[in-house]
Amino acid sequence: MIAALLCLVQAPVLDRWRESIELDLQSEVVQEGLPRVQSGDLAEDGQAIALVARALAATGAEPRAAKLLRDSKPSPATLAFVEVARARLALDEDDLAGARALLLSLSPDRPSSDRTAPPVRFPSVPECWLLAGRTLARGGDIARAAPLLERFLALAPLDAEAPSAWHMLVSAAIERGDEAAAALLREKARASAQWTAFYRTRRLQARESPDEPLPRLGIAELLIAVGENARAREIGRELVARFPGFCRGFEVLGRAEHALRDLDSARATLERGLACDASARASWLELARVLSDLGQAEAAAARYARYRELGGTEPLEAR
């Protein structure tokens, strides 16, 4: 029970540190995190230790990062994160053999001609699949790297390093002479890189302008676009609570609730949005769709007609 409660308390901290690293604000993690993982409340949390070590390395303090990982005493349940962090440091130093030993389960009797992908040591850690694939790719073994990278993308499709995994898969397709697959993978790599760049920009804007609602609206819309509707709902709730006069917040919250099939909440939220701004075309359309899903065809048609009067052209049924 105590361990579960600690995880609930620590999760927001670790999410914030992870975001700081993704936004190249690693010094924030070092300043706050180093005392906590050396002798504070997170001294046995392997995830926290790994994040602080990664932040140290990114600020040019690789020896301190290595020492932190070497001296750490993570709980057995979180040791995997420290091992994977050690592998990342090894990769940064081009120590492919060291990274391989930390990441891959290599049988001593495995023949050198075996071209199947080796199993990873820590399959529950998405980063392990990525770094293992990257290690094999750098060693010229892109064919065996591909299934590891595919597994990483299945586990963490929105990770900040996802675009790099897609690009390595492009290389794997080219190596095996599959131009059709390479073309498809290039498009996925492009879309992933674009989404990641927009997401990064919006989060930076939200940090730089905490009293502005637009960056948060952009984050919610990006999350809805990739099906992360529960996270979008949380941001939408924050938007309407903090900025009740920002009418578009109701529309994005209503869209997230609709996507989560919370139709009654979506209807109430969108009606609040229209009370805030009766000319909000998107809210009229979304409300019409919610009412249609509720089986209220006549009410849906009336809202859709208002949407068309305001110049909307999308069909009532979402594509």
Secondary structure, DSSP 8 states (H G I E B T S, - for coil): -HHHHHHHHHHHHHHHHHHHHHTT-HHHHHHHHHHHHHTSTTTT-HHHHHHHHHHHHHTT-HHHHHHHHHH----GGGHHHHHHHHHHHHHHTT-HHHHHHHHB---TT--TT--S---BS-TT-HHHHHHHHHHHHHTT-HHHHHHHHHHHHHH-TT-TTHHHHHHHHHHHHHHTT-HHHHHHHHHHHHHHHHHHHHHHHHHHHHHH-TT-SHHHHHHHHHHHHTT-HHHHHHHHHHHHHH-TT-THHHHHHHHHHHHTT-HHHHHHHHHHHHHH-TT-HHHHHHHHHHHHHTT-HHHHHHHHHHHHHTT--S-SS--
